[in-house]
């Protein structure tokens, strides 16, 4: 699919079938992260790939909003350098790259940011100089995704010309 189709059709999914995502697709997802731009080209992000079911269950316990991650085929913890004012922007950029790459391959994903930071740091040995910014879960969809429409505001309610509030 082309880039525009990928962006406008991608859905957040948090229910996965019990089918393993091929290692080559996982590699492409991670490679898309590596190739994503970052502020000042610092490439400060790091990634923890979580594939073991026991560790996925622990990741769910370390979450305040992502219990569903236990059912994912795999997860990626995005770590960023909190001393950089743009670290969360870079986390979002790299998450989008990974999710769109997965979507293009027929792999769905969802994200969460609600974590029990102390537990997560301890359980996944995250160093203090990095912040767990976003956690992504990936897998094949449990239910068919045909016919889904996104509920989005029209451009006329979102875009202003030259100054805010001017149409």
N, C-alpha and C positions, 0 to 999 in steps of 0.2 A: 504494500500500500504506500501511497505517497505521504510525505510528512504532514500535510494539512489533514488528510483523512485520518492519520494516526492520532493526531492531537484532538480532533473533534469527536472521534469515536471512542477514545479511551475512557474506561470506567474504573472506578475504585471498587475492588472486589475483595471480600474478606472470608469467602467460603471456598474451599479447595477440595478437589477430588484427591484420592490417594493414588497419585500417579507421579512418579519421579520425573522431574525436569531434566532433560539431557544435559550432560556436562558441557557440551559445546555451546548450548544456549546460555548456561550460567557464565561461561567464559566470556561470551559476547556481551552479556549484561555488565559484567565487571570491566570489560575493555571499554565499553561506552562511558563508564564512569571515569576511567583513567583519561580518556580523550576529552572530557568536558573541560571547558574553560574555568579558570579560577582567578580571583582578584590578584593582580600583580603577577599572575602565572606562578603563584607560590605552591600550588598543588598540595596544600596543607591537609587535605582530607585523608583519612585512612578508613579502611573498611574491615569489618569483622564478618566473615561468612559463617553462618550458623546453619548446619545441615542435620546434625544429630537430633533425633526426636526428643531425647532427654533434655538437650540444651534448648530446643524450641519451647518445651514446656517450662523450663526455667525462665526463659525470656518472657513468657506470658505472665509468670508470677512476679517478675521484676517490673511489670507494667501497671499503670493505673488506667489505661484505656485500650490496651491491645491484647486482651486475653485470647482473641481469635488467632493470634500468631502461632499458637500451639498446633493448629491444623494446617499450617503452611508447609509446603515442601521444603522451603529454605527461607532464610531471612538474611538481611544485610543490615548491620548496624553502621550508620554513617557517623564518623567521628570528625570533629573540626576543631581548629585552634581558636579558643574563645578570645584571645587577645587581639584578633583581627576584627575590625568593625564590620567587615563584610562576611564573616564566617557563616552566618545563617543563610545569607543569599547564596553562597557557594554550596551549602548543604542542599538547598532547594534545587539549584541547577543540576547537581549531580543526581539527585533523586529523580528528577524529571527525565534525565537521560536514561537512567536504568529502567524506569517504568515504561517509557515509550519503546525502548528496545525490546523489553519483554512482551509488550502488547503486540508489537509487530511479529513476534514469534508465536503468538497464540497463548502466551503465558500472562496471567492476570496478576495484579498486585494491589496492595493497600499499604497505607502508612499510619504510624502513630508517633506521637512525641511525648505522651504521658508516661513517665518512667519513675521508678524508685531508684534514684541515681546512685545512692550508696550501695544498694544491692546489686545493681547492674555492673557498677565498677568492679565490685568484688568478684562476682560470678564470672565475668568475662575479661578480667584482668586489664581493665581500661586505665591507662596512665592518667595522672592528675592534670597533665598539660593539654589533654584533649577532652572535648565535651561530646557526649552522645547526643547528637542533634536530631536525627530522624532514624526510625527503624522501619524497614520495608519488609513485607512478607510476600512471597511469590509462590505460585503454583498454577495448576490447570483449573479452570472454573468448575465448580461442582454442578452448576446449573447452566443451561444454554443461555447465551447472551444476546440472542436475536431480538430485534424489535425494540431495544432499549433506547429511550430518548432522554437526553439530558435536560434538566429543568434549569435553563439559564436566562438571565435578564437580557432583554434586547439591547443592542448597541446604543440605541437612542437614550437609554437610561444610564449608560456607562461612560459615554464619550462626549467630551465638551470640546468646542473649537476655541483655541487660543487661550482662553481663561476658563477656570472652573465655573460652571453654571451657565455658560454661553453655548447655545446650540447653533 
